[in-house]
Amino acid sequence: MARISPGRFTHDDAGDLVVFLIGMRVNKPWRPDIWLPTFLAMRPMIEELYDEPGSGFLSHRTLVSFTGPTVVQYWRSIEQLYAYASAANASHRPAWAAFNSQARRVPGVTGIWHETYVVSKAESIYVDMPVTGLAAATAHVRVTSRLDRARDRLARRPG
């Protein structure tokens, strides 16, 4: 189990930030032969990103629901995210091609989606939590009296 950081914390980062959400929806659970390869394709990509510190990838978190997973990714820049997505030698392109091929062959079994947010400001609070989210992607710092309110955390330019 992850170590709890007792008390109140926030993240600290002065750089650019991109939040990328990517998810999969299992529309026909009785067809794991079709949706399971898509489900299994994300882990090698995440491992590849952690192994390449210069990629701009900062951190991720996987959320699981009844219909499928959502992966929250933190990136340093939109250019670095796009560079990874289009890199000929990265795991993403073959996974994307395999999904598209399967979706044409057996439509409607698996849905995928993504949303990209270029963030100019962000605030966070973590109370009695393990290091997670933006704090895991950037820096985990204790909340002081000057950072006590969400308004104060959002108004500052950390760093």
Secondary structure, DSSP 8 states (H G I E B T S, - for coil): ----EEEEEEE---S-EEEEEEEEEES-TT-HHHHHHHHHHHHHHHHHHHT-GGGSEEEEEEEEETTEEEEEEEES-HHHHHHHHH-TTSSHHHHHHHHHHHHHHSTTSEEEEEEEEEES-----EEEE-S-HHHHHS-EEE--GGG-SHHHHHHS---
